[in-house]
Amino acid sequence: MAEARRHPSPLALAIVGCGGIAKAYDLAVERDGGFGVVATVDRDPARADAIGAPHQAHIAADLDALLATGVHVDAALVLTPPDTHEALSCSLLAHGIHVLCEKPLAPTTAAAERMMACASAHSRLLMMGSKFRYTPDVARARELLDRGLLGQIALFENTFCTRVDMTQRWNSVRHVAGGGVLIDNGCHSVDIARFLLGPIARVQALFGKPIQKLEVEDTVRLMFESQSGAMGSIDLSWSLHKEDACYVRLYGSRGTMEIGWRQSRYKLEGESAWTEFGSGYDKIAAFAAQLTDFRESLLGRKTPVISEQDALASVQVLDAAYRSAREQKWHELQPSAPHHRTAP
């Protein structure tokens, strides 16, 4: 990470990939206020122009064309499909540009490791986008768990199940996305679980009966055990809808916690009423907080909320999950420094 230094604000930002998620990031850039969009890159000029024109940004069809112009760029958002993340990120890093790369960081552990090696070689920050860490309710939940509010955590449940037609989307093309709903949505699930529970020790993934006609899995149940001994169950689907106000539940020796779309709350043993501790999920606010963390980290003013170790572990867990599904058995992960959860 760069040493702390003064830097004119806003920092010059390039948005590489101007699909649907770029629109949300563009709103977050405005809310954060610390970046100025100087360039947008997309092979579809209309999409690049739609994001870039309001900023009077330079429009380019590809990254090489942008870099050839000599436009000064401090940092870049890589918002393209996963199969392009390594090449684009490494090119940007080699040109001295800090990178925030959307999830999943890479389709394979080997690719993720090469990206991190490139960032290290060029002394630039490479950060994985993982918006739920920047949701105030999730951050507050982590604080409460660290205080031992629920005691020993025994069970974690997460659900991201919504019917979405994926037949015409790149997310369901194996060589582009690296897999199906497991890598697409499961990277969020794995990162939330690791953020709240610590490292994951072993996993097993079961693919459900296909509903959409896709070349990848559209429904998955991922089970895991954390190094701290907590059990986990994650349900992911593009084809099934689970009507649930909460996307995470945690059960501990002292009580229960729910992290929800509109409200987050906990109830301790012996209490009859729930205690609210959060007001729900705001996508743009989460992206804005992530951008702030990215900026302050690349300027050397703080340590990123999501570290390189976190990003790599996310890819490693998903790699292990896919292997477990193929082999139809639990798959162990290499031990890492434990993240203890003990009651005070």
C-alpha positions in Angstrom: 0.0 0.0 0.0 1.2 3.5 -0.8 2.6 5.7 1.9 0.3 8.4 3.3 0.5 11.5 1.3 -1.3 14.6 0.3 -3.2 14.3 -3.0 -5.4 16.7 -4.9 -9.1 15.7 -4.7 -10.9 14.3 -6.6 -8.7 11.5 -7.8 -8.8 10.7 -11.5 -10.9 7.6 -12.0 -11.4 5.3 -15.0 -14.5 3.1 -15.2 -13.6 0.0 -17.3 -16.8 -1.8 -18.2 -20.0 0.2 -18.5 -22.7 -2.4 -18.1 -25.5 -2.3 -15.6 -23.3 -2.3 -12.5 -21.4 0.8 -13.8 -24.6 2.8 -13.4 -24.8 2.0 -9.7 -21.1 2.8 -9.2 -21.5 6.1 -11.1 -24.1 7.1 -8.5 -21.8 6.0 -5.7 -18.9 8.0 -7.2 -21.1 11.1 -7.0 -22.1 10.3 -3.4 -18.6 9.6 -2.3 -17.2 12.8 -3.8 -13.5 11.8 -3.7 -13.2 10.7 -7.4 -13.7 12.4 -10.7 -14.5 10.2 -13.7 -12.0 11.1 -16.4 -12.4 8.0 -18.7 -14.9 5.3 -19.5 -14.0 2.1 -21.4 -16.4 -0.3 -23.1 -16.5 -2.0 -26.4 -20.0 -0.6 -26.9 -19.4 3.1 -27.4 -23.0 3.9 -26.5 -22.6 2.4 -23.1 -19.3 4.1 -22.5 -20.7 7.4 -23.6 -23.8 7.0 -21.4 -21.6 6.9 -18.3 -18.8 9.2 -19.5 -20.6 12.0 -21.2 -22.0 13.6 -18.0 -18.5 13.8 -16.7 -17.0 15.0 -20.0 -14.8 11.9 -19.7 -12.6 10.4 -22.4 -14.4 7.6 -24.1 -12.4 4.5 -25.3 -13.4 1.2 -26.9 -10.7 -0.7 -25.0 -8.1 -0.3 -22.4 -5.1 -0.1 -24.8 -6.8 2.8 -26.6 -7.2 4.6 -23.3 -3.7 4.0 -22.2 -2.3 5.2 -25.6 -3.9 8.6 -25.1 -1.8 9.4 -22.1 -4.9 10.5 -20.1 -3.9 10.7 -16.4 -5.6 8.1 -14.3 -5.0 7.5 -10.6 -7.4 4.6 -10.1 -9.7 2.4 -12.0 -12.9 0.3 -11.4 -12.8 -3.0 -13.3 -16.5 -3.9 -13.8 -16.2 -6.4 -16.7 -16.9 -10.2 -16.7 -14.6 -12.3 -14.6 -12.6 -13.8 -17.5 -11.2 -10.4 -18.3 -10.3 -9.4 -14.7 -6.7 -10.6 -14.7 -5.6 -9.1 -18.0 -7.3 -5.8 -17.4 -6.2 -5.4 -13.8 -2.6 -6.4 -14.5 -2.4 -3.9 -17.4 -3.7 -1.1 -15.2 -1.5 -2.0 -12.3 1.6 -2.2 -14.6 0.8 1.4 -15.7 0.8 2.6 -12.1 -3.0 2.6 -11.6 -4.7 1.4 -8.5 -7.5 -1.1 -9.1 -10.8 -1.9 -7.5 -12.0 -5.1 -9.2 -15.6 -6.3 -8.9 -16.3 -9.7 -7.5 -15.5 -12.4 -8.1 -11.8 -11.3 -8.2 -11.0 -14.1 -10.6 -12.4 -17.4 -11.9 -9.5 -19.4 -10.4 -7.1 -19.2 -7.4 -4.1 -19.2 -9.8 -5.4 -16.1 -11.6 -6.1 -14.3 -8.4 -2.6 -15.0 -7.2 -1.1 -13.7 -10.4 -3.1 -10.5 -10.0 -1.9 -10.0 -6.5 1.7 -10.6 -7.5 1.3 -8.0 -10.2 0.0 -5.5 -7.7 2.9 -6.2 -5.4 5.5 -5.9 -8.2 4.2 -2.4 -9.1 3.5 -1.2 -5.6 -0.2 -0.5 -6.3 -3.4 -1.4 -4.5 -5.6 -4.2 -5.8 -8.9 -4.5 -3.9 -11.8 -6.8 -4.5 -15.3 -5.3 -4.6 -17.4 -6.9 -1.9 -20.3 -4.5 -1.1 -21.9 -6.3 1.8 -18.8 -5.6 4.0 -19.7 -2.0 3.5 -23.3 -2.3 4.5 -23.7 -0.6 7.9 -25.9 -3.5 9.2 -23.2 -6.1 8.4 -20.5 -3.9 9.8 -22.5 -3.4 13.0 -23.2 -7.2 13.2 -19.5 -7.8 13.1 -19.0 -5.4 16.0 -21.7 -7.0 18.1 -20.3 -10.5 17.4 -16.8 -9.3 18.3 -18.2 -8.1 21.7 -19.6 -11.6 22.3 -23.2 -10.5 22.1 -24.5 -13.9 20.9 -21.9 -16.0 22.8 -20.5 -19.0 20.8 -21.8 -18.9 17.2 -23.1 -22.4 16.3 -25.0 -21.8 13.0 -24.9 -19.4 10.1 -27.6 -19.3 7.4 -27.5 -17.2 4.2 -30.0 -17.0 1.4 -29.7 -15.3 -2.0 -32.5 -16.9 -4.0 -34.5 -14.9 -6.6 -35.9 -15.9 -9.9 -33.9 -14.2 -12.7 -33.9 -15.2 -16.4 -30.2 -15.9 -17.0 -30.5 -17.5 -20.4 -29.2 -14.4 -22.3 -26.7 -13.2 -19.7 -22.9 -13.6 -19.7 -23.1 -14.7 -16.0 -24.4 -18.1 -17.2 -21.6 -18.7 -19.8 -19.1 -21.0 -18.2 -15.9 -19.8 -19.9 -16.8 -16.1 -19.2 -18.1 -16.3 -15.7 -16.2 -19.3 -14.4 -19.3 -21.1 -13.3 -22.9 -20.3 -12.4 -24.8 -19.0 -9.4 -22.2 -20.4 -7.0 -19.4 -18.1 -8.2 -21.7 -15.2 -9.1 -23.7 -14.9 -5.9 -21.7 -17.3 -3.7 -18.7 -15.0 -3.6 -20.8 -12.5 -1.6 -22.0 -15.4 0.7 -18.5 -16.6 1.3 -17.2 -13.2 2.1 -20.0 -12.4 4.5 -19.5 -15.7 6.3 -15.7 -15.1 6.5 -16.2 -11.5 7.7 -18.6 -12.6 10.5 -17.2 -16.0 11.5 -13.5 -16.0 10.4 -11.7 -18.5 8.1 -13.6 -21.4 6.6 -12.2 -24.9 7.3 -14.1 -27.1 4.9 -17.0 -27.0 2.4 -19.4 -29.1 0.4 -21.5 -27.9 -2.5 -24.6 -29.6 -3.8 -26.0 -28.6 -7.2 -29.8 -28.6 -7.5 -32.0 -30.0 -10.3 -31.6 -27.6 -13.3 -34.6 -25.4 -14.0 -33.3 -23.0 -16.5 -31.6 -24.3 -19.6 -28.1 -23.2 -18.8 -24.6 -24.7 -19.1 -23.9 -23.9 -15.5 -25.6 -24.5 -12.1 -28.6 -22.4 -11.3 -29.4 -23.6 -7.8 -26.8 -24.6 -5.1 -26.7 -25.4 -1.4 -23.3 -24.8 0.0 -22.4 -26.1 3.5 -19.4 -25.2 5.4 -17.6 -25.4 8.8 -15.6 -22.4 10.0 -12.3 -22.8 11.8 -14.1 -21.6 14.9 -16.5 -24.6 14.7 -19.6 -22.9 13.4 -21.8 -24.7 10.9 -22.9 -22.8 7.8 -25.7 -23.3 5.2 -25.9 -21.1 2.1 -28.8 -21.3 -0.4 -28.2 -19.8 -3.9 -30.5 -19.8 -6.8 -31.4 -17.9 -10.0 -34.5 -20.1 -10.4 -36.1 -20.4 -7.0 -37.5 -17.5 -4.9 -37.3 -17.6 -1.2 -39.6 -15.0 0.4 -37.5 -13.9 3.4 -36.9 -10.5 5.0 -33.5 -11.6 6.1 -30.5 -12.7 4.1 -28.3 -13.8 7.0 -29.2 -15.4 10.3 -26.8 -16.3 13.1 -27.6 -18.6 16.1 -25.4 -18.5 19.1 -25.3 -19.8 22.7 -26.8 -16.4 23.9 -29.2 -15.5 21.2 -30.2 -15.0 17.5 -29.3 -12.3 15.0 -31.0 -11.4 11.7 -29.5 -9.2 9.0 -32.3 -8.1 6.7 -33.1 -6.1 3.6 -35.1 -3.6 5.5 -34.2 -4.2 9.1 -31.6 -6.0 11.2 -32.2 -7.2 14.8 -31.2 -9.6 17.5 -32.9 -11.3 20.4 -31.0 -12.7 23.4 -32.0 -15.7 25.4 -34.6 -14.8 28.1 -35.7 -11.7 26.3 -39.2 -11.5 24.7 -38.6 -8.7 22.3 -36.2 -8.1 19.4 -33.7 -5.3 19.5 -33.2 -3.5 16.2 -29.7 -2.5 15.3 -29.9 -1.6 11.6 -32.2 -0.2 9.0 -31.5 -2.5 6.1 -29.6 -2.6 2.8 -28.7 0.3 0.5 -26.7 -0.7 -2.5 -25.5 2.7 -3.5 -24.5 3.6 0.0 -22.6 0.4 0.2 -20.8 1.1 -3.1 -20.0 4.7 -1.9 -18.5 3.4 1.4 -16.5 0.9 -0.6 -15.1 3.7 -2.8 -14.2 5.8 0.2 -12.3 2.8 1.7 -10.6 2.2 -1.6 -9.5 5.9 -1.9 -8.3 6.2 1.7 -6.4 2.9 1.4 -4.6 3.7 -1.8 -3.6 7.1 -0.3 -2.1 5.1 2.6 -4.4 6.6 5.2 -5.9 3.3 6.4 -5.9 -0.4 5.9 -8.6 -1.8 3.5 -11.7 -3.3 5.1 -11.2 -6.2 2.6 -7.6 -7.3 2.4 -5.7 -9.2 -0.3 -5.9 -12.2 2.0 -9.7 -11.9 2.2 -10.0 -11.6 -1.6 -7.8 -14.6 -2.2 -9.6 -16.7 0.4 -12.9 -15.9 -1.3 -11.6 -17.4 -4.6 -10.0 -20.4 -2.8 -13.3 -21.3 -1.0 -15.2 -21.2 -4.2 -12.6 -23.3 -5.9 -12.9 -25.9 -3.1 -16.7 -25.7 -3.4 -16.6 -26.6 -7.1 -14.2 -29.4 -6.5 -16.5 -30.8 -3.7 -19.5 -30.7 -6.0 -17.6 -32.6 -8.7 -16.3 -35.2 -6.2 -19.5 -35.3 -4.1 -17.6 -35.0 -0.8 -16.4 -32.5 1.7 -13.3 -30.6 0.7 -10.8 -29.3 3.2 -9.2 -25.9 2.9 -5.6 -25.0 3.9 -5.6 -23.6 7.5 -5.1 -19.9 8.0 -4.8 -17.7 11.0 -8.0 -18.4 13.1 -10.5 -15.6 13.9 -11.7 -16.6 17.4 -15.2 -15.8 18.5 -15.5 -16.2 22.3 -17.9 -14.9 24.8 -16.5 -12.2 27.1 
